[in-house]
Amino acid sequence: MNPTISVLYSCHQCGLKKIAVAVPARTDEDVVVWVETIMGRRLAGDHAQRSPHCHPDTLDEVMIPMTGTDRVGGAPVQ
C-alpha cells in the first residue's frame, strides 16, 4: 500500500481554508505529473465534494509538506 501525505488547500472563492486531504505520496513520478494528475485530481475532487456550487479555475494556498522527505510530495523518510 502506497503511503499518503496530508496536503492542505484553501479556496478564496468559496471560503474553504486550509483543508487537509490525504494524497498518495510521490514515488518515481515526475513532480509535474504527480502535481497535475495525482495531487491535483485529489484536491479538485475533495473541493467539488465540499463545495459543489463553486467552480474555481485554481485552488489557493496549496501546501505540500517537506519535513522529513527528500522530494516534493514524498513520504517522510524514517
N, C-alpha and C positions, 0 to 999 in steps of 0.2 A: 504494500500500500504506500502510495506516494505521500510524504508529509505535506502539511499545509502551513501557510503563514497567514497572519492576520493583517490585511491591508485596510486602511481607513480611507474614506472618501467623504466629501461634502457636495451638496448641490445648492448653490445660492439661489437658483431659480425657484425651488420648492421649499427650501429651508432645512433640508436634511443637513446635519452637522456631525462630522467625524463618526460615520457609520462603519463598524468593523465587519469585514467579510472574510471568511476562510477561503483562501485561494490555494490551489496546488502549487507547491514550491517549484521554482525553476530548476531543471536538471541540466540537460545538454542543449536545450533550445537556445537559439539566438535571442538576445534580450528583446529586440524589437518584435520578433514573432511571439514571444511569451506575453509581452505587454498587450499587443493587439488581439491575439487570439484567446489566450487563456485568462489572463487577469482582466482584460477589458471586457470580455463577454460576461465573466462572472460578476463584475461590478455593475455592468449595464442591466443584467438580469435581476440583481438584487434591487437596483433602483426602480426598475419597472414594476416590481412586485410591491415595493413600499409606497410608490407614488405613481400609480398608473396613468394619471392625467398629465403628468409632467414629461415633456419630451425635449430635454436639453441637447444641444449639439456636443457639449463636453461636460464632464464632471469636474468639480473643483477640489483642490487640496487633497490630491491622491497621495497617500503616504505609505511607502513600501519600507518595511523595517530593514535596517542594515546591520544592526548589532549582532555580532557573533557569526557572521556569514562572510564568505569570500566572493560573493557575486550578488548582483541586483536580483532580488526575488528568490534567492537561495534559502534553503532551510538552515537554521543555526548549526554550526559545526560544534560537536561535543569535544 
